[in-house]
């Protein structure tokens, strides 16, 4: 029930913030277009673009942040450490170990410019 209520409140908050940002940007546009000199209008338009980016990115950040906080798991998943190897990494399954143990011809055929005859190139 808490999650549903938080979701509804967050949605209403994000819609209200986005509408407020749009009204602020329209107000700023009206003010900037009424400036008397072209230099002032150019500076005003640049600041208006910066203001709009900050407002709308801030709204998007808040929306995603709240969604993650609401819907993320409350406790970390349990991990069973008994199945882990006692020595750490099993070197036989490591891709680095597999390449290092490969025959020398397989390692150098691509570097020597030999024709590729199918199979994996990785």
C-alpha positions in Angstrom: 0.0 0.0 0.0 2.9 2.3 0.8 4.5 1.7 -2.6 1.3 2.5 -4.4 0.7 5.7 -2.5 4.3 6.8 -3.0 4.0 6.1 -6.7 0.9 8.2 -7.0 2.4 11.1 -5.0 5.7 10.9 -7.0 3.8 11.0 -10.3 1.7 14.0 -9.3 4.9 15.8 -8.0 6.8 15.1 -11.3 3.9 16.3 -13.4 3.6 19.5 -11.3 7.3 20.2 -11.5 7.4 19.7 -15.2 4.4 22.1 -15.7 6.0 24.6 -13.4 9.2 24.4 -15.4 7.4 24.9 -18.6 5.5 27.9 -17.2 8.8 29.4 -16.0 10.4 28.9 -19.4 7.5 30.5 -21.2 7.6 33.4 -18.8 11.4 33.7 -19.4 10.8 33.6 -23.2 8.3 36.4 -23.1 10.7 38.5 -21.0 13.7 37.8 -23.2 11.9 38.6 -26.4 10.8 42.0 -25.0 14.4 43.1 -24.3 15.4 46.2 -26.3 18.8 45.4 -27.8 19.9 42.4 -29.8 22.9 41.8 -27.5 20.7 41.6 -24.4 18.3 39.3 -26.3 21.2 37.0 -27.3 22.5 36.8 -23.8 19.0 36.3 -22.5 18.4 33.5 -24.9 21.6 31.7 -23.9 20.7 32.0 -20.2 17.2 30.9 -20.9 18.5 27.7 -22.7 20.8 27.0 -19.7 17.9 27.6 -17.3 15.6 25.3 -19.3 18.2 22.5 -19.4 18.8 22.8 -15.6 15.1 22.8 -14.9 14.1 19.9 -17.1 17.2 17.7 -16.3 16.6 18.4 -12.6 13.0 17.2 -13.0 14.1 14.1 -14.9 16.8 13.3 -12.3 14.3 13.7 -9.4 11.8 11.5 -11.2 14.3 8.7 -11.7 15.8 9.1 -8.3 12.4 8.8 -6.6 11.4 5.8 -8.8 14.6 4.0 -7.8 14.0 4.7 -4.1 10.4 3.6 -4.3 10.9 0.4 -6.3 14.3 -0.8 -5.3 14.5 -3.9 -3.0 14.5 -3.0 0.6 17.2 -5.6 1.6 20.1 -7.0 -0.3 19.6 -10.5 -1.7 21.1 -13.3 0.4 24.2 -14.9 -1.0 25.3 -18.5 -0.2 29.1 -18.3 0.2 29.5 -22.1 0.8 29.5 -22.8 -3.0 32.5 -20.5 -3.7 35.8 -22.0 -4.4 38.2 -22.1 -1.5 41.1 -20.8 -3.6 39.2 -17.9 -5.2 39.0 -17.9 -9.0 39.1 -21.2 -10.8 41.9 -20.6 -13.3 40.8 -23.4 -15.7 37.6 -21.6 -16.5 39.3 -18.2 -16.8 39.3 -16.8 -20.4 42.8 -15.5 -19.8 44.1 -18.9 -18.8 42.4 -20.5 -21.8 44.2 -18.2 -24.1 47.5 -18.6 -22.4 47.2 -22.4 -22.5 46.2 -22.4 -26.2 48.7 -23.9 -28.7 51.2 -21.3 -30.0 50.0 -21.8 -33.6 46.4 -20.7 -32.5 47.8 -17.6 -30.8 49.9 -16.5 -33.7 47.9 -17.4 -36.8 45.9 -14.1 -36.8 49.0 -12.0 -36.1 51.0 -13.7 -38.9 48.4 -12.9 -41.5 47.5 -16.5 -42.2 44.2 -17.1 -44.0 41.3 -17.6 -41.7 39.6 -21.0 -42.2 36.4 -20.5 -40.1 35.6 -20.9 -36.5 35.6 -18.2 -33.8 37.9 -15.2 -34.1 37.7 -14.4 -30.4 
